[in-house]
């Protein structure tokens, strides 16, 4: 696995994503009006509002008051805004500006995505909601996974690792677009080992997970190297998480869920889940998808796909075979 991004793509460095705003920075926050709070976004608050200058509705993300001056959370918000802005891809959300509101709190403005996340769609399918089942065929679901993988491929080419790929962070737009959201815990080139920079060596994984902002990822979708606290993770950690997402939409269950976080971590490190074709009931799952999930979720990174593009190619081949191409 290469230790640096490909030379023919501009690399995103931590020096361009984490610095605080300069003292001379200014913007015209009063142009925003008609604020309505939306779902929370990680540790941030999301609002829908109207940009009176451009005459359009946008989304604004800022920190809650109790975290507005937290150095770690400010850095994460700045990184999310700048990483997302620099990843100019059809499957990432466009960022319009970054600034301070009328109370001096950091915010960034972005396109408001009309739609819902993949988790909510899967939840309705699990409840046997017929309109949702009809709307989301296996072919469409595989298309959604491919689009999310395309966003990862673009990010990886620019030296960015998402580290929190999960259905809640995959938005399905009202007009069919797929957007990979929430780059707040992304690892960019030159970043230090965040998992240990704010805590002493040997901190138990469960303690690290439960301290706000100290551990990227979500337990059910973490790679073995995230769970074990490896000092170095690369693109293959996102490939593992995407394999978990693919498994979940095929089987309607998470492959490594335990009775608690510790058992979930044990399963991620030691257990091999049943093939989704043997337990999925809402799709007729081809055996080839079992193999793709298994390869993406291999315990050792060296046994996984070595690039997300390899996973994309294999999923596309399944779709083509289904269409007789």
C-alpha positions as a Markdown table, in Angstrom:
| # | Residue | x | y | z |
|---|---|---|---|---|
| 1 | Unk | 0.0 | 0.0 | 0.0 |
| 2 | Unk | 1.5 | 3.4 | -1.0 |
| 3 | Unk | 2.5 | 5.7 | 1.9 |
| 4 | Unk | 1.5 | 8.8 | 0.1 |
| 5 | Unk | -1.2 | 9.9 | -2.3 |
| 6 | Unk | -0.7 | 9.6 | -6.1 |
| 7 | Unk | 1.5 | 12.4 | -7.4 |
| 8 | Unk | -0.9 | 13.4 | -10.2 |
| 9 | Unk | -3.6 | 14.6 | -7.8 |
| 10 | Unk | -3.3 | 17.7 | -5.5 |
| 11 | Unk | -2.9 | 16.5 | -2.0 |
| 12 | Unk | -4.9 | 18.0 | 0.9 |
| 13 | Unk | -2.6 | 18.7 | 3.9 |
| 14 | Unk | -3.4 | 19.4 | 7.5 |
| 15 | Unk | -1.7 | 22.8 | 7.2 |
| 16 | Unk | -4.5 | 23.8 | 4.9 |
| 17 | Unk | -7.4 | 22.4 | 6.9 |
| 18 | Unk | -6.9 | 23.0 | 10.6 |
| 19 | Unk | -5.5 | 26.5 | 11.2 |
| 20 | Unk | -7.8 | 28.9 | 13.0 |
| 21 | Unk | -9.3 | 31.9 | 11.1 |
| 22 | Unk | -7.0 | 34.9 | 10.8 |
| 23 | Unk | -7.6 | 38.0 | 12.9 |
| 24 | Unk | -8.5 | 40.0 | 9.8 |
| 25 | Unk | -11.2 | 37.6 | 8.7 |
| 26 | Unk | -14.7 | 39.1 | 8.1 |
| 27 | Unk | -18.0 | 38.1 | 6.5 |
| 28 | Unk | -21.5 | 39.4 | 6.3 |
| 29 | Unk | -23.5 | 37.1 | 8.5 |
| 30 | Unk | -26.6 | 39.3 | 8.6 |
| 31 | Unk | -27.3 | 38.2 | 5.0 |
| 32 | Unk | -28.7 | 34.9 | 6.5 |
| 33 | Unk | -32.3 | 34.8 | 7.7 |
| 34 | Unk | -35.2 | 32.5 | 8.6 |
| 35 | Unk | -33.2 | 30.0 | 10.6 |
| 36 | Unk | -34.8 | 26.6 | 11.2 |
| 37 | Unk | -32.9 | 23.9 | 13.2 |
| 38 | Unk | -32.4 | 20.6 | 11.4 |
| 39 | Unk | -31.0 | 17.2 | 12.6 |
| 40 | Unk | -27.8 | 17.4 | 14.5 |
| 41 | Unk | -24.6 | 16.7 | 12.6 |
| 42 | Unk | -22.1 | 14.9 | 14.8 |
| 43 | Unk | -21.2 | 17.4 | 17.5 |
| 44 | Unk | -22.5 | 20.3 | 15.5 |
| 45 | Unk | -25.9 | 22.0 | 15.0 |
| 46 | Unk | -27.4 | 22.2 | 11.6 |
| 47 | Unk | -29.8 | 25.0 | 10.5 |
| 48 | Unk | -31.6 | 25.7 | 7.3 |
| 49 | Unk | -31.6 | 29.4 | 6.4 |
| 50 | Unk | -32.1 | 31.8 | 3.5 |
| 51 | Unk | -29.2 | 33.6 | 1.9 |
| 52 | Unk | -30.7 | 37.0 | 1.0 |
| 53 | Unk | -27.7 | 37.9 | -1.2 |
| 54 | Unk | -28.1 | 35.0 | -3.6 |
| 55 | Unk | -31.8 | 34.2 | -3.0 |
| 56 | Unk | -31.4 | 30.6 | -2.0 |
| 57 | Unk | -31.8 | 28.3 | 0.9 |
| 58 | Unk | -28.6 | 26.9 | 2.4 |
| 59 | Unk | -27.6 | 24.8 | 5.4 |
| 60 | Unk | -25.4 | 26.1 | 8.1 |
| 61 | Unk | -23.4 | 24.1 | 10.6 |
| 62 | Unk | -22.0 | 25.4 | 13.8 |
| 63 | Unk | -20.9 | 24.2 | 17.2 |
| 64 | Unk | -23.4 | 24.3 | 20.2 |
| 65 | Unk | -22.8 | 27.0 | 22.7 |
| 66 | Unk | -21.1 | 24.6 | 25.2 |
| 67 | Unk | -18.5 | 23.6 | 22.6 |
| 68 | Unk | -18.1 | 26.9 | 20.8 |
| 69 | Unk | -14.8 | 27.7 | 22.4 |
| 70 | Unk | -13.5 | 24.1 | 22.6 |
| 71 | Unk | -10.2 | 24.0 | 20.8 |
| 72 | Unk | -10.6 | 20.4 | 19.7 |
| 73 | Unk | -14.1 | 20.9 | 18.4 |
| 74 | Unk | -13.3 | 24.1 | 16.6 |
| 75 | Unk | -10.5 | 22.4 | 14.8 |
| 76 | Unk | -12.7 | 19.5 | 13.8 |
| 77 | Unk | -15.4 | 21.9 | 12.5 |
| 78 | Unk | -12.8 | 23.9 | 10.5 |
| 79 | Unk | -11.3 | 20.6 | 9.1 |
| 80 | Unk | -14.8 | 19.3 | 8.1 |
| 81 | Unk | -15.5 | 22.6 | 6.3 |
| 82 | Unk | -12.2 | 22.8 | 4.5 |
| 83 | Unk | -11.9 | 19.1 | 3.6 |
| 84 | Unk | -15.4 | 19.1 | 2.3 |
| 85 | Unk | -14.8 | 22.3 | 0.3 |
| 86 | Unk | -11.6 | 21.0 | -1.2 |
| 87 | Unk | -13.2 | 17.6 | -2.2 |
| 88 | Unk | -15.1 | 19.0 | -5.1 |
| 89 | Unk | -16.9 | 15.9 | -6.3 |
| 90 | Unk | -20.5 | 15.2 | -7.4 |
| 91 | Unk | -20.9 | 12.9 | -4.4 |
| 92 | Unk | -19.8 | 15.4 | -1.7 |
| 93 | Unk | -21.7 | 18.5 | -0.6 |
| 94 | Unk | -20.6 | 21.9 | -1.9 |
| 95 | Unk | -19.4 | 24.3 | 0.8 |
| 96 | Unk | -20.1 | 28.0 | 0.1 |
| 97 | Unk | -18.3 | 29.8 | 2.9 |
| 98 | Unk | -16.8 | 29.6 | 6.4 |
| 99 | Unk | -17.0 | 32.4 | 9.0 |
| 100 | Unk | -18.2 | 33.6 | 12.3 |
| 101 | Unk | -21.8 | 34.4 | 13.2 |
| 102 | Unk | -23.0 | 37.6 | 15.0 |
| 103 | Unk | -22.0 | 36.0 | 18.4 |
| 104 | Unk | -18.5 | 35.1 | 17.1 |
| 105 | Unk | -19.2 | 31.4 | 16.8 |
| 106 | Unk | -17.6 | 29.5 | 13.9 |
| 107 | Unk | -19.9 | 28.2 | 11.2 |
| 108 | Unk | -19.8 | 27.0 | 7.6 |
| 109 | Unk | -22.5 | 27.3 | 4.9 |
| 110 | Unk | -23.2 | 24.5 | 2.4 |
| 111 | Unk | -25.7 | 23.2 | 0.0 |
| 112 | Unk | -28.9 | 22.0 | 1.7 |
| 113 | Unk | -29.5 | 18.4 | 0.6 |
| 114 | Unk | -33.2 | 17.5 | 0.3 |
| 115 | Unk | -33.5 | 13.8 | 1.1 |
| 116 | Unk | -32.7 | 11.3 | 3.8 |
| 117 | Unk | -29.9 | 9.1 | 5.0 |
| 118 | Unk | -29.4 | 5.5 | 4.1 |
| 119 | Unk | -30.0 | 4.3 | 7.7 |
| 120 | Unk | -33.6 | 5.6 | 7.6 |
| 121 | Unk | -34.2 | 3.9 | 4.3 |
| 122 | Unk | -32.9 | 0.6 | 5.6 |
| 123 | Unk | -35.0 | 1.0 | 8.7 |
| 124 | Unk | -38.2 | 1.3 | 6.6 |
| 125 | Unk | -37.2 | -1.7 | 4.5 |
| 126 | Unk | -36.7 | -3.7 | 7.7 |
| 127 | Unk | -40.2 | -2.7 | 8.8 |
| 128 | Unk | -41.4 | -4.1 | 5.4 |
| 129 | Unk | -42.5 | -0.7 | 4.1 |
| 130 | Unk | -43.7 | -1.7 | 0.7 |
| 131 | Unk | -43.2 | 1.7 | -1.1 |
| 132 | Unk | -39.6 | 1.9 | 0.1 |
| 133 | Unk | -39.0 | -1.7 | -0.9 |
| 134 | Unk | -40.4 | -0.9 | -4.4 |
| 135 | Unk | -38.3 | 2.2 | -4.7 |
| 136 | Unk | -35.0 | 0.7 | -3.6 |
| 137 | Unk | -34.2 | -2.4 | -5.6 |
| 138 | Unk | -30.9 | -4.3 | -5.2 |
| 139 | Unk | -29.6 | -2.6 | -8.4 |
| 140 | Unk | -30.4 | 0.9 | -7.0 |
| 141 | Unk | -28.8 | 0.1 | -3.7 |
| 142 | Unk | -25.7 | -1.1 | -5.4 |
| 143 | Unk | -25.7 | 2.1 | -7.3 |
| 144 | Unk | -25.8 | 4.1 | -4.1 |
| 145 | Unk | -22.9 | 2.1 | -2.7 |
| 146 | Unk | -20.9 | 2.8 | -5.9 |
| 147 | Unk | -21.6 | 6.5 | -5.7 |
| 148 | Unk | -20.5 | 6.7 | -2.0 |
| 149 | Unk | -17.4 | 4.7 | -3.0 |
| 150 | Unk | -16.7 | 7.2 | -5.8 |
| 151 | Unk | -16.5 | 9.9 | -3.2 |
| 152 | Unk | -14.1 | 7.8 | -1.2 |
| 153 | Unk | -12.0 | 7.1 | -4.3 |
| 154 | Unk | -11.7 | 10.9 | -4.9 |
| 155 | Unk | -10.9 | 11.6 | -1.3 |
| 156 | Unk | -8.3 | 8.8 | -1.1 |
| 157 | Unk | -6.6 | 10.2 | -4.3 |
| 158 | Unk | -6.3 | 13.5 | -2.5 |
| 159 | Unk | -4.8 | 12.0 | 0.7 |
| 160 | Unk | -8.0 | 12.1 | 2.8 |
| 161 | Unk | -9.5 | 9.1 | 4.8 |
| 162 | Unk | -13.1 | 9.5 | 6.0 |
| 163 | Unk | -12.9 | 7.2 | 9.0 |
| 164 | Unk | -16.6 | 7.3 | 9.8 |
| 165 | Unk | -18.3 | 5.6 | 6.8 |
| 166 | Unk | -21.8 | 4.4 | 7.9 |
| 167 | Unk | -25.4 | 4.6 | 6.6 |
| 168 | Unk | -26.2 | 7.7 | 8.6 |
| 169 | Unk | -23.5 | 9.6 | 6.7 |
| 170 | Unk | -24.7 | 8.5 | 3.2 |
| 171 | Unk | -27.5 | 10.9 | 2.1 |
| 172 | Unk | -29.9 | 10.0 | -0.7 |
| 173 | Unk | -31.2 | 13.1 | -2.3 |
| 174 | Unk | -34.7 | 13.6 | -3.4 |
| 175 | Unk | -33.7 | 13.5 | -7.0 |
| 176 | Unk | -31.5 | 10.4 | -6.8 |
| 177 | Unk | -28.1 | 11.9 | -5.9 |
| 178 | Unk | -25.9 | 10.2 | -3.3 |
| 179 | Unk | -23.8 | 12.4 | -1.0 |
| 180 | Unk | -21.1 | 11.1 | 1.5 |
| 181 | Unk | -21.4 | 13.5 | 4.5 |
| 182 | Unk | -19.6 | 14.4 | 7.7 |
| 183 | Unk | -15.9 | 14.6 | 7.2 |
| 184 | Unk | -15.3 | 15.9 | 10.7 |
| 185 | Unk | -13.1 | 13.1 | 11.8 |
| 186 | Unk | -11.3 | 12.7 | 8.4 |
| 187 | Unk | -7.6 | 12.0 | 8.4 |
| 188 | Unk | -5.7 | 14.3 | 6.1 |
| 189 | Unk | -2.0 | 14.2 | 5.0 |
| 190 | Unk | 0.3 | 15.3 | 7.8 |
| 191 | Unk | -2.2 | 14.9 | 10.6 |
| 192 | Unk | -0.8 | 13.6 | 14.0 |
| 193 | Unk | -2.0 | 10.4 | 15.6 |
| 194 | Unk | -5.3 | 11.9 | 16.9 |
| 195 | Unk | -6.3 | 8.8 | 18.8 |
| 196 | Unk | -3.5 | 9.4 | 21.3 |
| 197 | Unk | -2.6 | 13.0 | 21.1 |
| 198 | Unk | -5.0 | 14.0 | 23.9 |
| 199 | Unk | -4.6 | 11.1 | 26.2 |
| 200 | Unk | -1.9 | 9.1 | 27.8 |
| 201 | Unk | -0.5 | 5.9 | 26.2 |
| 202 | Unk | -2.3 | 2.7 | 27.0 |
| 203 | Unk | -5.8 | 4.2 | 27.4 |
| 204 | Unk | -8.4 | 1.4 | 27.0 |
| 205 | Unk | -10.2 | 1.5 | 23.7 |
| 206 | Unk | -13.6 | 1.8 | 25.4 |
| 207 | Unk | -12.5 | 4.8 | 27.4 |
| 208 | Unk | -11.1 | 6.5 | 24.3 |
| 209 | Unk | -14.3 | 5.8 | 22.4 |
| 210 | Unk | -16.5 | 7.4 | 25.1 |
| 211 | Unk | -14.6 | 10.7 | 25.5 |
| 212 | Unk | -16.3 | 13.2 | 23.2 |
| 213 | Unk | -14.3 | 13.9 | 20.1 |
| 214 | Unk | -11.3 | 11.7 | 21.0 |
| 215 | Unk | -11.9 | 8.7 | 18.8 |
| 216 | Unk | -13.0 | 8.8 | 15.2 |
| 217 | Unk | -15.5 | 6.3 | 13.9 |
| 218 | Unk | -18.6 | 4.5 | 15.0 |
| 219 | Unk | -18.3 | 1.1 | 16.8 |
| 220 | Unk | -20.4 | -1.0 | 14.4 |
| 221 | Unk | -18.5 | 0.2 | 11.4 |
| 222 | Unk | -14.9 | 0.5 | 12.8 |
| 223 | Unk | -12.1 | -1.5 | 11.1 |
| 224 | Unk | -10.0 | -3.9 | 13.2 |
| 225 | Unk | -7.1 | -1.4 | 13.1 |
| 226 | Unk | -9.3 | 1.4 | 14.5 |
| 227 | Unk | -10.6 | -0.9 | 17.3 |
| 228 | Unk | -7.1 | -2.1 | 18.2 |
| 229 | Unk | -5.8 | 1.5 | 18.3 |
| 230 | Unk | -3.3 | 1.2 | 15.5 |
| 231 | Unk | -1.0 | 4.2 | 15.2 |
| 232 | Unk | -1.5 | 4.3 | 11.4 |
| 233 | Unk | -4.6 | 3.7 | 9.4 |
| 234 | Unk | -4.9 | 4.2 | 5.7 |
| 235 | Unk | -7.5 | 4.0 | 2.9 |
| 236 | Unk | -8.2 | 0.4 | 3.7 |
| 237 | Unk | -10.0 | 1.3 | 6.9 |
| 238 | Unk | -12.7 | 3.1 | 4.8 |
| 239 | Unk | -12.9 | 0.0 | 2.6 |
| 240 | Unk | -13.6 | -2.1 | 5.7 |
| 241 | Unk | -16.4 | 0.3 | 6.8 |
| 242 | Unk | -17.9 | 0.3 | 3.3 |
| 243 | Unk | -17.9 | -3.5 | 3.3 |
| 244 | Unk | -19.9 | -3.3 | 6.6 |
| 245 | Unk | -22.4 | -0.9 | 4.9 |
| 246 | Unk | -22.7 | -3.2 | 1.9 |
| 247 | Unk | -23.3 | -6.2 | 4.2 |
| 248 | Unk | -26.0 | -4.3 | 6.2 |
| 249 | Unk | -28.0 | -3.3 | 3.2 |
| 250 | Unk | -27.9 | -6.8 | 1.8 |
| 251 | Unk | -28.7 | -8.6 | 5.1 |
| 252 | Unk | -30.5 | -5.8 | 7.0 |
| 253 | Unk | -28.3 | -6.4 | 10.0 |
| 254 | Unk | -24.9 | -5.2 | 11.0 |
| 255 | Unk | -22.3 | -8.0 | 10.7 |
| 256 | Unk | -20.5 | -7.5 | 14.0 |
| 257 | Unk | -23.2 | -6.2 | 16.4 |
| 258 | Unk | -22.7 | -7.5 | 20.0 |
| 259 | Unk | -24.7 | -7.0 | 23.2 |
| 260 | Unk | -22.5 | -4.1 | 24.1 |
| 261 | Unk | -19.5 | -2.2 | 22.7 |
| 262 | Unk | -16.9 | -4.6 | 24.1 |
| 263 | Unk | -18.6 | -7.6 | 22.5 |
| 264 | Unk | -18.9 | -5.6 | 19.2 |
| 265 | Unk | -15.2 | -4.9 | 19.3 |
| 266 | Unk | -14.5 | -8.5 | 20.0 |
| 267 | Unk | -16.6 | -9.6 | 17.0 |
| 268 | Unk | -14.8 | -7.1 | 14.7 |
| 269 | Unk | -11.5 | -8.5 | 15.7 |
| 270 | Unk | -12.3 | -12.2 | 15.8 |
| 271 | Unk | -15.6 | -13.1 | 14.2 |
| 272 | Unk | -16.6 | -13.9 | 10.7 |
| 273 | Unk | -20.3 | -13.1 | 9.9 |
| 274 | Unk | -22.7 | -15.4 | 8.0 |
| 275 | Unk | -22.8 | -14.6 | 4.3 |
| 276 | Unk | -25.5 | -12.0 | 3.5 |
| 277 | Unk | -27.0 | -14.3 | 0.9 |
| 278 | Unk | -27.8 | -16.9 | 3.6 |
| 279 | Unk | -29.7 | -14.5 | 5.9 |
| 280 | Unk | -31.0 | -11.7 | 3.7 |
| 281 | Unk | -34.7 | -11.9 | 2.9 |
| 282 | Unk | -35.6 | -8.7 | 1.0 |
| 283 | Unk | -33.1 | -9.3 | -1.9 |
| 284 | Unk | -32.0 | -12.3 | -3.9 |
| 285 | Unk | -28.3 | -11.7 | -3.1 |
| 286 | Unk | -25.8 | -13.1 | -5.6 |
| 287 | Unk | -23.0 | -15.2 | -4.1 |
| 288 | Unk | -20.5 | -12.8 | -5.7 |
| 289 | Unk | -21.7 | -10.1 | -3.3 |
| 290 | Unk | -20.9 | -12.4 | -0.4 |
| 291 | Unk | -17.3 | -12.5 | -1.7 |
| 292 | Unk | -17.1 | -8.8 | -2.1 |
| 293 | Unk | -18.3 | -8.2 | 1.4 |
| 294 | Unk | -15.8 | -10.8 | 2.7 |
| 295 | Unk | -12.9 | -9.3 | 0.9 |
| 296 | Unk | -13.7 | -5.7 | 2.0 |
| 297 | Unk | -14.1 | -6.8 | 5.6 |
| 298 | Unk | -11.0 | -9.0 | 5.8 |
| 299 | Unk | -9.4 | -8.6 | 9.3 |
| 300 | Unk | -6.0 | -7.8 | 7.9 |
| 301 | Unk | -5.7 | -4.8 | 5.6 |
| 302 | Unk | -3.4 | -6.7 | 3.3 |
| 303 | Unk | -6.2 | -9.1 | 2.5 |
| 304 | Unk | -8.7 | -6.5 | 1.6 |
| 305 | Unk | -9.2 | -4.5 | -1.6 |
| 306 | Unk | -6.1 | -2.4 | -1.8 |
| 307 | Unk | -8.0 | 0.5 | -3.3 |
| 308 | Unk | -11.7 | 1.4 | -3.2 |
| 309 | Unk | -11.7 | 1.3 | -7.0 |
| 310 | Unk | -11.2 | -2.5 | -6.9 |
| 311 | Unk | -14.4 | -2.8 | -4.8 |
| 312 | Unk | -16.2 | -0.5 | -7.2 |
| 313 | Unk | -15.2 | -2.5 | -10.2 |
| 314 | Unk | -16.4 | -5.8 | -8.6 |
| 315 | Unk | -19.8 | -4.3 | -7.7 |
| 316 | Unk | -20.2 | -3.0 | -11.2 |
| 317 | Unk | -19.5 | -6.4 | -12.6 |
| 318 | Unk | -22.3 | -7.9 | -10.5 |
| 319 | Unk | -24.7 | -5.2 | -11.8 |
| 320 | Unk | -23.6 | -5.9 | -15.4 |
| 321 | Unk | -24.1 | -9.7 | -15.0 |
| 322 | Unk | -27.6 | -9.1 | -13.6 |
| 323 | Unk | -28.4 | -7.1 | -16.7 |
| 324 | Unk | -26.9 | -9.7 | -19.0 |
| 325 | Unk | -24.1 | -7.5 | -20.2 |
